[in-house]
Amino acid sequence: MTKIRCFKSLEGFIFGLLIVLSITQEVSGQQYYLQWGNYIDFGTEDTFHGNEFIEQVAVDVSGESDRIYLVGRTASISEPQLICDSLTLSGNEDAFLAKYNHCGEQLWKKFFSTHYVSDGVAIPAKERPYCMAIDNYNGHNYIFVGGEIRNTDTSSKSIASCSVLDSCAAPLYQSPEGDDWEGYIAKYDTNGTLLRWIKFGGTDNIGSGDIVFALTIDPLTNDVYVTGRAKSNNMGSNATIKWDSTLNSDGNSGDCYIAKFDNCLSELKFFSYYGGVKDDRGHDIRIDTSTGVSIPIIAGTTESFNLGIDPPNLNIGYNGNYLHCNANNVCIDAFLMKWNSVLENGPDWFLYFGGSNTDRGRRLTLDGSGNIYWTGWTQSIDLFKSNNAYDKFYGGNGNNDAYVIKIGLDGYIQWSTFYGGEGIDVSNAILYYTDETTLTQYVIITGLTNSKDLTCATCEQPPIMSELNGTGTGNNMDVFVAKLTDPQSSDVQELSFYTLYGGSDLESFDNTESFGPYIDFGSSNELYLSFATESGDIAEVTGIPAVYNSYTGASSGTTDGFLGLISVSEQSDCSLAVGEALQIEPQLSISALPNPFRDEVSLLINTKEKGESTLQIFDYYGRAVLTKQMYLRAGTNMITLKLNNLPSSLLLARVRINNQQSDLKLIKL
């Protein structure tokens, strides 16, 4: 049973009560309430607890209740994984995808691992996912995940399919001859079944590799658009259409790229590099369809000169569409790029966004009317800001401030603002919405901060957590959430809501190799927040009424993932009782007696559905050594198998019925 930790001390109860009282005062705007949190760690009592980093949260709002997906990486598992009917080693760093219901209960978790062979020895590779997107295609929902594989097998190619449930008949895209550091894209169904996956990269990686940092789904065509960093000179060489097929970077740098796949990941419809001789990275991509055609918008970070293409309506007084450098000749700018809807025509404009110090671009979102909302962080005191900005002054004192801008498809910056205090403030994710009651438009950002002077005179409610690390005396990073108005015409921008979120220790990300925190809307504009943490006391510090699980990294100094709900209603329909959680019964499960076994094993298959099914036994190398068709009745079915002809080894039993699948590891003595 999953456990929920609740307040056990009078002080904790009083602190939580004071928070509830403070945020239920009569105010006119949207109110926010903490509902639940969930520590995420995939180690067990018998295994090592490594780091968990959460990269992204995405919410499927198409059903009767929200379904929440998390993607990230874990170093806490060591058992072999069955990936596309092949057992692969894990334990270096492995990707995971997990699904939760709107009450925070985990419905399933899936791991993705690969290995390579060196001198006859299998060695686990390192999988790092950075992004995901939910797609509805032909009445079915799918989850696409993108990232990188380090130390991958250079000789392996994509296989035709991973699952009989895969509705795609076309063979998979085959990346050009690769090396040991490649991007990858995987496609799952909503039950967590890995349907198919591809490598995306090439050769001649120097120092690092080809990476998928962001992907999105075209709402008009369901094509999959991808961006990131390319370091191979033949990446995308087999694309149907290309614009710039020449890698421009030199040395240990890479180019930004844009790629377009069909929904089955069978055809690379378009590919182009975009970059200079230094390092250029695409960190986000979205598709604008406000004009009836698909227009890719890409945000990222660049260190290359001579990439700028002026937008047609760039603001008078803009501080230069060129790469900016600091006094030490370090030149790093954020960038925003609008690609032409006819992809082979290249970009319409490319905007450097920077000043006299380092500036980095991260995530963007669109409003459906041709406006782009974009965030990142800056050390530039002279970054462009608008007259109606909430904050016109850089406050980082040599550290980072977050920035937020709104810009049209014509390149006109409607507003631009700093957000931060005297410490470090970095923003990674951004949302946009219109309040249906007041018709006020808002932008919400989340990131990390160790500033102690963040305040809000115009906020509609006090912060849920106002003191850094809970006491105001620490210097560890906390998550922040800030909600800004989207000012119209001559209105002055205001901060509508902000809060810190975390515990007494560090809420963290892994420098440039992890990109949390992240945030996404639920169906009622509630906020699902994900990040990595070294704090075991988030419930006590923030006043969250209920928290699943406990922090596991105290003894090893590792990070856990964390998922939390900031609700727009004080009431919850989850009915979480003290000390227990909702129990989600699986639709299909399999167990074995005995396990380990010698010659004979009995499989107990429990299913809520009746019908024809397939039972398969796979050996350690992923080969099917037994396939059995059978009819299952609803309830528990016992199947006895004689496997005395098999050698001692690790086996895997898999049963499928309708759209359900369940796996079980067996040990043959």
Secondary structure, 3 states (H helix, E strand, C coil): CCCEECCCCHHHHHHHHHHHHHCCCCCCCCCCEEEEEEEECCCCCCCCCCCEEEEEEEEECCCCCCEEEEEEEECCCCCCEEECCEEECCCCEEEEEEEEECCCCEEEEEEECCEEEECCEEEECEEEEEEEEEEEECCEEEEEEEEEEECCCCCCCCCCCCCCCCCCCCCCCCCCCCCCEEEEEEEEECCCCEEEEEEECCCCCCCCCCEEEEEEECCCCCCEEEEEEECCCCCCCCCCEECCCCCCCCCCCCEEEEEEECCCCCCEEEEEEECCCCCEEEEEEEEECCCCCCEEEEEEEECCCCCCECCCCCCCCCCCCCCCCCCCCCCCEEEEEEECCCHHHCEEEEEEECCCCCEEEEEEEECCCCEEEEEEEECCCCCCCCCCCCCCCCCCCCCCEEEEEEEECCCCEEEEEEECCCCCEEEEEEEEEECCCCCCEEEEEEEEECCCCCCCCCCCCCCCCCCHHHCCCCCCCEEEEEEEECCCCCCCCCEEEEEEECCCCCEECCHHHCCCCEEEECCCCCEEEEEEECCCCHHHHHCCCEEECCCCCCCCCCCEEEEEEEECCCCCCCCCCCCCCCCCCCCEEEEEECCCECCEEEEEEEECCCEEEEEEEECCCCCEEEEEEEEECCEEEEEEEECCCCCCEEEEEEEEECCEEEEEEEEEC
